[in-house]
Amino acid sequence: MWRDLRQWYIKRLVCVCGGSGKMWMFAVGFMVHLIFFMSVFDIYFRTPLSHGMTPHLHHQHPAAHRLVLIVADGLRADAFYDYTNHTTRAPFLRSVIETQGTWGVSHTRVPTESRPGHVAIIAGFYEDPSAIAKGWKENPVEFDSVFNESRHTWCWGSPDILPMFAAGAERGHIETFMYKAEEEDFASSDASKLDKWVFEHVREFFKEASEDVRLLEQIRKDRNIFFLHLLGLDTNGHAHKPHSEEYLKNIEIVDEGVEKIVKLFEDFFKDQKTAYIFTSDHGMTDWAWGAGLALPKDPSQFKDKMIYDARVEKWGLSHVRRHDLHQADIAPLMASIISIPIPVNNVGILHVEYLGTSDEYKSEALFANARQMLAQYQQKRAQKEEETLPIFYWPYTLLTPDRELESLATIRNHLKRGHYEDANSESLHLISMTQHGMDYYHNYDRLALSIHIALGFLGWIFLMICHLLRDHSAVLRMAGGTIEGRRVWRSSVLMAVVLLVWAITNLTKLIGQQHPWQHYLYLMTPVGLWVLVHQRCAPLRVAWLLVSSFNMVWEVAIRILFIFIGIEILVMAFFIRPMLSLGLLCIGLWPVIMYSMQGAVEHSMRLVWIGACILLASFTYMPVVGKEPYYPMVEIAGLTAFTLGGIVIYWCGGDGGLPRHIPSVVYVQGMMVVASVYLVHSTAYSITQKEGLPYINQLSAWTLLALSFILPLFGSRNVMGRLLSVTASFLCPFLLLCIRHEGFFYIALSIAMFLWLLLEFYLAGNNVQIAMLKFATWGRESSKGGERVLEWSDVRRAYFFLFFTVLAFFGTGNIASVNSFDPSFVYCFITVFSPFIMGSLLLFKIIIPFLLVTCFFHAICTLIEIPTRALFYMFLVMSDFMALHFFFLIRTEGSWLDIGTSLSHYVISMSTTLFLIVLLFIARFVTTFNIEKSAKEGDCVLPRVSIGRPHRD
């Protein structure tokens, strides 16, 4: 078996790459797209950290001796503040807002995950999204934090969060107390036990401290921090949804627990020198009360108006002044309260209105914040000066060294004279200038790199077009002769000179300056691509001459315009899902408009095709999947698929005969579909009853997942039989990962794919009967297939492939639903929190529709003898044109929802291209490789059919 698999792999590798002479195109294409994919993180989302700064401390006696930071992971403001009928689920914390402390809304940034949220709160900077590729578990880069600057920090909570702040603490002064990772079970009866664990172990800690003299001495010192991470709300929110009884009950438990913790601290220390901050990692409302913190204020006493929010009226809090801040602003606030150095990497601004101290204390603390920010700016400026050649260096002129000294002297003079309001204004102005300056140096190379990546995209697109015109079109034949020796083939001298100057300039910058190794790829890859275009652009010139000679300019321009319009529809679909319905309407009418189809069977097939497109279009108007599970819909979808599969098998048998070319493995897969339906039903019932995931269900789900990869390899070499086997095989794990109507979308997509195959097979020639399709077998593409030139209809097929690929992604969701994490998708496989396994399963679910579309695309190319490689190159041209759109639409300013969405669009478009290069190979494998017969017969050649031209309207 393994020898057969190895032989198949070698044959298919050569087939996919078009022989050893064309293999370089696939290798270069994959590497180019990988470089383009990585570039967006280095250009737009590089880590903002600098190193080598000195911590800055304001020399004031601390307003509080200790700080208690409580982070309620996943706490929603709307559920927490609900004040219906003048009752609240959090009476203690509400009383804090009204009588003891200061509150405001904390605004977060992308990505809204637990790890970067805690980094922003505790370290004061926003972790770049590229860190997700390195895993949230470990620190991609070293950073400072308020825990690191404290005298001692004790932490209680999740093993997913606490270790990253304890790691690298040279003094060993950060101690963590964590429950086991297995406790984070989304199927548990009550996840609030995680919060109870934290509260209980804090009480045990202080009980132990009262009996341990050494520990008692430690905790009575000043500048200590106590961190309580409460994960129960986040776990219950994912498992039971934020408006469930379990989640709302957990809010009450948190409120009661916080009240008891506050009483514990006050009774233990008896000095009223403890400050408390309560917040959430995903960005919501913050509370701050206790020593050194301001009391509630009446909004009517201030000249400036409080930020209006209708929710404040609904929550019944319009009588208490609200102070909004960004998530990173919490770090300098904590540092200022207990008078420790602000973390050197902090980008947050101290909001002095949270402090209940003297004006001098506030001004000194804000001045320390300004000096800390200025130190970062100076470090970035020095680093850029050192690594940049003088001819390529343009300094930030609004904050020169002289201007820095002047501003620092002005602030010190105001402080000396007691003009604290003026000192605060000047400090805030200096902070604003340093922020702009840091952004300037942080984005210093962005414009140049962006232009190069855009030129790289265009270079690759033109290279693909030249390759298609040379090897897969009739352009050279129509030109009448070979390339050598003709004036039309001569390359442009001007273009050669431009490329030479471009290459020399980039090499000078790279060699003479200190650039990271990635910049060598970003700056030189576009040059290399355009050099290849320069060498191979002759077919493009010949094509232009031919089009001009035959007066076909307008016809070609209109065709290209329609292609652009089609691509723009797909680009808009990333923002507006229903735009896909417009594309489906055009695709549904395609055989009606373009071809004349006689006969009752053909007419019925055309109507069914239109109906299938309308059915698919309806899914774009349905709510996105992920808000509320509804498993009966999954079960009905599975049984519907089982019934339709039986109908297809009967059709393949013909006249009631036995479908001998349909393998017996399909019947096994049918039983697997029924088993999947039963597993979904029993697992959902067990979790609803809070009995957890049964072990037998979990084992069965993983077994079905493994069999879904293996069973298609035992299938028939018959096209319809193998496609039916592959469709049924993918359906099993897909159903196990569904929570609502995704199963029906899979069925509709499968029907559309089968009909697409039938239509392409029929329209390939009017002497081909659809009934012949069930006798067609897989085989190696003909060695003479290279003589088959591409036609305009092949461009349409490539666009259909791209369209159905995008539809497979957005058919049941959007960017927000894809980015959101819902463990209910993977309940049949795992319930204990495991980011890698859960993420892999969700990714597999997303890939399944892609793989289904790719299998049918490969079948179409094989049946009507189109060079798959050539069609895939056309797909790359179109998809790269889309990616170029999204590259220019990436935003780094504005709302963080818009920023995250723009980044997701580019990542998805590039990931799709990279994935499909691999998926095309996998599709060939699962549709053509046969374990039982490959050793005896090898690849079976598809019988060549005499194909005439269909009659067009």
N, C-alpha and C positions, 0 to 999 in steps of 0.2 A: 504493500500500500504506500509506504513512504517513498519507495523508488518511483512509483507512478506519479505521486504528488510532485516529486522533484522534477521529473521529466515534463509534467504539465506546466510547472512554474517556469521552466526555461523557455518552453515553446511560447507560452503566453506573454512572457516578458519581452521577447523579441517581437511578438505580434502587436502588443500594446504600443511599443516604442517604434514600430515600423522598421525593424531591423537595426543592426548595429550602427548603420549610417545615420539613423534618425533618433537614436537613443539619447543623444546629447540634447535634443530639443526638450524632451520631457524632464531631463535632469536640470537643465538651465531654467526651464519654466518653473519647476518646483522651488528651486533656490531663489529665483527672482521674487516669486510671490511670498516666500518666507521672509525675505528681506523687507519687502513692502509691508508685510504684516507687523514685523517688529518695529518698523520705523516710527509708527504713530505713537508708541509709548515713549521712545527716546525724544521725539520732536515735541510732543504736546504734554506728556505726563511723566517727565523725568522726576526723580526724587529731588525734593527741594532742599535736602539737608546739606549743610556745610559743617566742617569740623575745624577745630583749632581755636574756637572762641573761649573767652574767659567768663565765668558766671558773674552776674552783677547782683548785688544785694543792697537794699536800702537799709541804712543803719538806724533802725527804729526798734524799740522793744516790741516783740510780737503782740499783736492784738489778741491772739488766742494761743494757748499753749499746745493745743492738739487739734487735729482736724479729722472728722469722720466723713468719709466719702461713701455714699450709698448709690449704686447704679442698678436700677431696675431694668434689666435687659428686656427689650421688647414691649415696654409699657406704652400704651396708646393714650394720648391726651383726651380724646373724645370719650373713651370708656372710663378713664379715671375721674374726669371732671364732671361727668354726667350729674346734673342737679335737677332731675325730673321730680316734680312734686316736692321740691325743696328738701330732698334727701340725698345723701352722698354715701358712696361706698368707702370713702377715706376720710372719716371725720377728723382724725388727728392731723393729717397733713393739710387739710383744708383750714383747720384752726391755726396752723402755722402761718399760712398765707395771710390770714385776716388779722392775726394778733402778734406774731413773733418775728416774721422774716420778710425777705424780699423775693419776688418771683418774676419770671419772664420766660419767653419762648426761646429755646435753643435751636438754632438753625444748623442742620447738618450738611454734609457734602457727600458726593458719590465716591466710592460705593457705600451704600447704607448697610454695611455688614458689622458684626459685633467687634471684630478685631480693629478695623480702622476707626470705628467710633470710639473705642476705648483709648486708642492711641491719640486721637484728637483731644479727648478730655484730659488725659493724664500727662501727655507729652507736649500738647499745644501745637501740633502740626498735623496736616492732612496727608495721610499716607497715599502715595500715588497708586492708581489702579493696577499698574504693571506688577505690583507686589503680589497680586493674586496668583501670578504664574509661578511664584516662588513659594507659595503656600502661606496662609495666614498663621500657621502654627509656629513658625520660627521668624526671627527678625531678619528681613532681607538686608537691612542696614542698621548700624548701631545708632541709637538715639538717646538723648537725655530725657528725663522725666521728673516730675515732682517727687515721685517715690525715691528716685536716685539722689535727689538733693536733700531729702529729709534726713533727720537724725536716725530714725528707725521707722519701718513700715510693716504692719501686719495685715495680711490679706486672707480673706475667706471666700471660697466660691468655686468656679468652674475650672477644670484642668485645661480648657481650651483658651482661657484668657490670662490667668495668673502667671504661668511660667514665663511668658514673654517679657514681663516687667522685672521678674526676679533674675532672668538670665543676664549675665554680664555685670551684676552688681559686685564691684570689686571689694567693697567693705563687708559684704555678706549681711547687710542690714535689712534686707527685704525677706520676710518670712511668709510662707504660703501654707494655707491649710485647705486641702481640696478633697472633694468626694471622688469616687471612682468614675471613670468615663462611662461605664456601663449604666450608671444611674440616670443618664440623660436619655431615657427611653420615651419616645413620642407616643408609644402605645400603653404607657403606664396608666394606672387608674387615676393617679393624682400627681402631677408634676410639681405641685406646690411643696412637696416634700423636700425639694432642692433648697427652697428658701427657708423652710423650717430647719433644715440641716445647718444652714449658715447662722441663723439666729441662735440655735441651740449651742453651737460650737463657740460662738462669741461669749455666751454666758459661761460656758465651761472654762474658757480661757481666763476670764477675769476671776473666776472661782479659784483657778490654779494660781493666778498671780497673787491673790491674797495670802497664799500659803508659801510662796516662793519669794524670798527676800530679794534675790538678784533680779528676777523678772519684774517685781514690784518697783524696784529702783529704776529699771529701764523705762517702764511705761509712764512713770511720774515725771520724766524729763520733758522739756518743751520740744517743739518742732517734730512731733511724732504724727504719723498718719495711720488711720485705721480704715481699711478698704473692704466694703461688703459688696460682693457681686451676686445679684439675685437673678438666677436664670429661669426660675419657675414660670414667670409670665411669658417669656419668649417660647418656652417649650409648650406650654398650654395653648398659646396663641397659634403656633404652627399645628399642633395636634388637633385642637378642638375649635379653632378660629376665635378671633378677638371678642366676639359677642356671645360666646358660649357661656354656659353656667359655670364651667370649670375656670375659665379665664376671669370672669367677674368675681368669683369667690376668691381667686388667688389675689385679686386687688385688696380685698378685705384682709386677707392674711398678711400681706405686705404692710398695710397700714398699721395693723395691730403689732406686727413685729418691729416696725420702726419706732413706734411709741414705746415699746418695752426696752429697745436698745437705748433710746434717749434717756429714759429713766435710769437704766443701768449705769450709763456714763455719769450722769449727774449725781447719783447716789454714791458712786465709787470715788470720784475725784472731789466732789463737794467744793469746787472753787469757781464754778461758772465760767471756766476758761476753755470750754469746748465749743468748736464751730462745726456746723453740720451742713453738708451739701447733698441734696437728693436730686438725681437726674436720670435720664435714660440714654443709652448709647446710640439709638437711632434718631435722636434729635426730637425733643419735645419740650415740655416745661421744666424749668429748674427752680428748686427752692434753696434758699440759703438763709440760715438762722443760727443764732447762738452768739458766742463771744466774737466781737470785732465785726459783726454784720449788722446791716441797717434794719430798722423796724419798718413795718408797712407804712405807706404814705397815701394820703388822699390825693387823687389826680387833680382835683379842683384847685389845689394849692400851688400848682405849677403853671407857668406861662405857656410853655410848650405843650402841645396836645399829646396825649397818650396815643400810641398806635391803635387804631380802631380795628377791631376784629369782632364780627358778629357772634363768634363762638364765646367770646368773653361775656357778652350779655346772656347767652344761653346758659353759661356756667355760673352765672350769678356772681361774677367777680369784677364788675365794672367799678366798684367802689374802692378797689385796691390798685394802686399804680403798678403798671407792668413795665418791666425793663427787659427788652430783648437783647440777646447776645448770640454770637456764633459759638459753635461747640468748642473750638480751640481757645476761646476766651476764658474758659473755665480754669485752665491750667495757671495762667498768671494770677487769677483771683485766689486760687488755693495757696499759691506761693506767697502772695502778699499777706494773706490772713495770718499765717504762722511765721512770716518773715524769714523765708528761705529763698535762695537764689531761684529766679525764674529759669526754667529749662532753656539751655542755650539754643535749642532748635525751635523754640516757640515762635509762632507767627500770630498768636492771639493778642488782643488788646485788653488791658485791664479796664473794667467798667467800675469806676470809683463809686457809682451810686449804690453798689452792693455793699460797700464798706460802711460800717457804723463807727468810724474812728474820727480823729481830729482831721482838720483840713491839711495840716502839715503832713500827717501820716499818709493821707491819700496822695498828695502831690509828690512826696518822696517815692512812694510805691510806683506811681505812674512814670516818674523820671527814671527809675530803675528799669521799667519796661522799655522805655525809649532807648536807653543805653544798650540794653540787651539786643534790641532789634537793630540798632546801629552797628553793633559788633558783627552781626550776620552780614549786613550790607558791605561793611568794610572787607570782610573775609571773601565774599563773592567777587568784589571788585579787584582785590589783590590777586585772586586766583585767575581771573580772566586776563588781567594785565600780564601775568607771568606766562600764560600758555598761548598768547596771541602775538603774532608778529606786528610790529608797529604800523606797517602799512595797512593792516586789516583791522586795526583797533580804533573804535570810536567810543570814548567814555561817556558816562551818563553826566550831562552837564548841569542838571538841576540840583545835584547834591555833591558838590566838590569838597575836598578836605577843608578848604577855608570856610565853606558854608557850614560844615559840620561843627567846627570849632566855635563859630559865631553863634550857632543855635544852642550849643551846650553852655556857652558862657551866659547867654540870655536867660536860660532856664535857671541856672545857678543864681544869677542876680535876682530873679523874681523870688526864688526860695529864700534868699538871704533877707530880702525886704519884706517878706511875708505876703507877697502878692500871689496867693496860691491859685486863684482862678486864671491869672495870666500864665503862670507856670504850667498849669494843666493844658491850656490852649496851645502853648508852644510845644509841649511834649507830644500832644496828639498830632500837631503839624509835622513834627520831626518823624514820628512813627509813620505817618502817611507818606512822607517823602522816602523813607527807607523801604517801605513796601513797594512803591513804584520802582525804586532803584533795584531792589532784589528781583522784581519781575523783569526788569530790563536785562540784567545780566543772566538771569535764569533762562530767558528766551532769546539770548543773544544770537544763537545760530539757527533759530527756528525758521526765519524767512529763507535763508540759503538752503537749508535742508529740505524744506517744503517744496521749493522750486525744483530741486533735483529729483525728489521722489515723483513729482508730477511729470517731469520730463522723462523719468524712467518708465512710468505708466505708458506715456505716449510712445516711447521708443519700443516697448514690448508690443503694443497694439499694432504699430506699423510693421514690426518684424513679423508678427503672425500673418498679417495681410499679405506681405511680400512672399512669405513661405507658402501660403495657400494659393496665391496666383501662380507661383512657379511650379509647384509639385502637384496641385490638385485642380487646376483649371485648364482651359483650352487657350489661354492667352498666348503662350509661346508658340503653339502650333499655328494659331491664326497669324502671328507675326511673321511666320515663314522663315525659319532658320534657327540657328543656334545663337548663343549669346556672344561668342567670341567674334571679334573683328567688325562689329557694326557700330556706327556712330551713336545709335540710340542707346547703347548700353554704357556709354562712357559716363563715369561718375563725375559729379560736380566738384570742381577744384575748390570752389568757395566753401562748400560744405566740409571738405577735407581740412581746409585751413581753420575753420571755426572749431572743428573737433580737436585739432591739434592744440590750439590756444586754450580751449576748455580743459583739456587733459593736463597741460602744463600748469595752468593756474591752480587746479585742484590739488595736484601733486605738491606744488609749492606750499600751499596751505597745510596739507597733511603732514609733510615731512618737517616743515619749519615750525609747526605749532604742536602743542600737546593735546591731541584729540584722542578720544576713546576709539578702540578698534572698530566699533560699529560705524563710525563716521567714514572710515575708509570704504565700507560697503555702500553707504548711502550716497557718497560723492562720486565714486568710480563706477558703480553699477550702471547708472544712466549713460555715462560716457561709453562704456563697453557695448551697451545695447544699441546706441546710435551709430557706433562704428559698424556693427553688424548690419544695421539698416542701410548704411552708406554702401556697404559691399553688396547688398542683395536687393537694392531698390529698383533695379532694372525692370522687373516684371510690372512694378507699379507704374513706371513711365510708359511702358508698352501698352498697358491697359488703358491709360489715359489717351494715348494716340489712337488706339483702336476705337474707343468710345467716341472720340471726336470725329474720326474718319467716317464712321457709320451713322453719324448724326443721332447718337443714342444718349447724349448728355442729359436731356430732360428725363428720359425714361429711367436711367440709372439714378439720377438725383431724386426722383420721386420714390423709387424703391428704397434708397438709403434713408430718405425722410421718414418713411413708414417704419423702418427699423428703429430710428431714433425715437419716434413717438412711442413705439412698443417698449423701448427701454425706459423712457420717461414714465410710462405707466407703472413699471415695476419699481422705479425709484420712489414715486409717490405712494406706492402701496406700503412702503416702509413707514410712512407717516399716517396714511389713511387706508386701513384694511379694505374697505369696500371698493377701492380702486381696482382690486383684483377682479371684482365682478364685471367691470367694464372690459377687462382683458378677456375674461371667460366668455363674455357675450360675443366678442369678435372671433374668438377661437371656435365657438359653437357654430357660428354662421359661415365659417371658412369653407367647408365642403359644399355648402349651398351656393355660395357666391362664385367659387373658383372652378367647380367641376360640375359636369352634367352626369347624373347617376340614374340609369334606367333600371327598371325591375322593382318588384315588390320588396325583395329582400334588401336591396340597396337603399330604397326609399325608407324602409323601416329603420335600417341602421343609422341613417342620417338623422331621423327623428330621435332615436335613442341617444345619439351623440349630443344633440342639442339639449335633451333632457338631462343628461349626465353633467353637462357644463352648467346648466341652471342649478342643479342640485349642489354642485361644488360651490357655486357663487353664493348660495344661501348660507353657507358656513361663515362667510366673511361678515355677515350681519348678526351672527349669534354672539352672545357674551363670551369673552375670553375664558378659557379653561383655567381653573386654579382657585377660584373664589370659594366655592362650596362643593364638596364631593357629593355625587349622586350615583351610587354604585348600581342601582337597578338599570340605569341607562347603559352602563357598561355590559351588564349581563344580557340585555336585549340585543345589543350590537353583536355580541359574540354568537348568540343563537341565530341572528339574521345572517351573519357571515357563513355559518355552518349550512344553513338552508340554501343560500346562493351557491355555495361550493358544490352542493349536490346537483343543482341544476346545470352548472357548467360541466360537471363530469358526465351527466346524461347527454348533454349536447355533443361532447367529444366522442361519445359512443356511437352516435349516428343511427337513426332509425331503430332505436331501442336496443341496438347491439351492445355487447360488452366493450367497454373502452379499454382495449388491450394495451394501447400505448400509454395509458395513464397508469403510473406505477402504483403498486400496492402501498407504498409509503405515504401516498396522499391520504389514504383511509386512516392510517395511523395519525397523521397530522390533524385530520378531522376530529378524531377522538381527543387529541391534545387541545384543540380549541374548546371542546366541551369541558375538559378538565380545567382549563384556564378560567372559564366562566364559573365553575364550581369553586375554585380557589378564591376568586374575587368575592363571591358571595359569602363564603365561610369566614374569610379573613375580615371582611367588613363587619360581619355580625359579631365576631369575637372581639374586635376592637371597640365596637359600639357598646358591648356589654362590659368593657374595661377588663377583659380577660387577657389582653396582650396578643401577640402573634404566636399561634400554635407552631410548635417545632416542625410537625409533619407538613404544615402548609409552607413554611419557609423552605424546607428541604425539597418539596415538590416544585416550588416556584423556581429555585435554582436549577433543578433537574430539567424542567421544561426550557429554561433559558439555554442550557448547554445543548439540548437536543435540537433546538431551533437552528443551530449552526451546522449540525452534523447531518440531519435527515435529508436536506435537499441534495446532498452529495450522492445519495442512493437513488435519486430520482431518474426519470426517463430522459433520453436525449431528445425526445419530442419537445418542440417549442412550447406548445400549450400545456403539456403535462408538467414540464419543468417550471414554467412560470406559475402555474397553479400551485405546485409544491412550494415554491419560494414564497408566494403570497400568503399561503396558509401558515408557513413556518414563521414568517415575521409577525403574523397576527398574534400568535400566542404570547410572546413577551410584551408586545404592544398592549394587549388587553390587560395584562398584569400590571402595567404601568399607567393605566387610564383611571380617571376619576369621574369623568362625565361623558360628553358626546364625542370624544376623540375616536372611539371605535367606529362610529358611523362615518366620520370623515375618512378614516382609513378604507372603509368599504366603498365609499363614493369615489375616492381617489383610485382604488383598484379597478372599479368598473370603467372609469374614464381611461385608465391606462390600457385595459384590454380593448376598448373601443378604438383608441388611438392606433393601436397595433393593427386592428382589423382594417381601419380606414387607409392607413399607409400601405398595407399589403394590397388592398383592392386598387387604390389609385396609382400604384406603381405600374399597372398595365391593365388594359381593359379585357385582356384575354385570360386573366387570372381569376379563378373562382375562389370565393371566401372559403368554401368547403375544403379546398386544398390545404388551408392553413393548418388543420389539425393533423396533417400527415408530414408537415415540415419538421426537419430535425436540425439540431445545432451542428455547427461545423466550423472549421477553420476558414477564415476569410480567404477568398481565392487569391492565389499568387498573382493573378492578372488584375486584381482589384485596383492596383495603382493606375490602370488605364482608364478607370471610371472617373470622369471629371465631375466636379461639383457643378450644381445648377442652382438657380434661385430658389427652387423648392427645398434644397438642402439648407439654405439660410433660414427658411421658415421652420424646418425641423429643429435646427439648433436653437432657435428662439423659443419654440415650444418646450424644449428641454429646460431652458433657463426659466421660463415662466412656471412650469410645473414644479421646478425646484424651489422657487420662491413661495409658491402656493403651499408646498409641503411644509414649509416653515411657519407661515403666517395663517394657515387655514384655520387653526383653532386657538391662536394666541397672538400676542403682540410683544413689543420689546419689554414692557413692564411685566407681563406674565412670565416671560422667559427668564427675566432677571430675578423675579421673586422666587424664594425658596419655600416649597411646601412639601414636607415629608410624607404627606398622604399619598403622593405619587408612588412611593417605593415601599408602602406598608406590606406588600406581599413578599418582599425580599428582606427588609431590615427595618427595625424601628429604633434601635439604639443609635444615637447620633454618631455618624462617621462621615465627615465631609467628602472624603475621597470616594468611598463606595457609593454614597448617595448621589454625588455629582456625576460619577461615571454612569450610573443607571439612568439618570435624567438625560445625560448626553446621548446615551444609546437610544432612548425613546425619540429624541429629536432626529437622530440619524436614520431611523427605520424608514420613514416616508421618503427620505432622500435616496436610500438604497433601493427602495421599490421602484421609484421613478427611473433610476439609473439602470436597473435590470431591464425594464421595458424599452428604454432608449437603446441599450445594447442589442436587444432582440430586433428592433426595427432596423437598425443598421445592418444586422446580419441577414435578415430576410430579404431586404431589397438591395443588398450588396452595396452599401455606402461605406466608404472608408471611415471607420469609427474615429480614427485619430484625427482626420480632417474635420469632421463635424465637431469633435471636442475642441479643436483649435478655434473654430468659429464661436463656440460657447465661451471660450476664454476671452475672446475679443469683446464680446458683449458684456460679460460679467466684469471684466476689468474696466470697461467704460462706466459701468455702474459704480464700481469701487472708487474710481476717480471722482465721480460726483460726491460721494460720501467723504472722501478725503478733504475736499474743499469745504464741506459743510460741517466739519468738526469745529466745535466751539469750546473755548476755555473761559468764556465770560457769560454772565447772565445767570439764570437759575440753574441749580445743579441737576435738576431733572432734565433740562435741555442739554446740559453738558454730557450727562451720562447717556442720554438717548443718542446723541450724535456720535459718541464713541462706540456705542453698541452697534449702530448701523454699519460703521466701517468694519468693525471686528467681525460681524456676522457675514458681510459680503466677502471679506477676504478668507474667513474660515471656510465658507461654503466652497470657494474655489479650491483651497488646499485639500479639503475633505473629499471633494468630488474627484480629484486626481487619484486619490487612493480608492474611493468607492467604485470608480470605473473598473479598476483592477479586481476588486472584490466581487463586483457584479458579474464579470466574466467568469470568475471562479465558481460562484454558487449556481450559475446557469449552465455551465458547460462541463465542469469536471464531474466524472462519474467514477465512484470508487469500485464498483463491480465490474465495469466493462472497459475501463481505460487501459488496463494492462493488455487485454486481448486485441482490442481494435484501435486503440489510440483515438485521436480526434476524428470524428465523423464529418466528412465534407458535406455541406448543404447542397442538395441537388440544384443545379442551375436551371432557372426557369426562363423561358423566352418571354421577355417583357416588352410589350409595345407601349406606345404613348397613350395616356388617357385622353378622352375628348374633353377639351376645356371650353367653357362658355366664352 
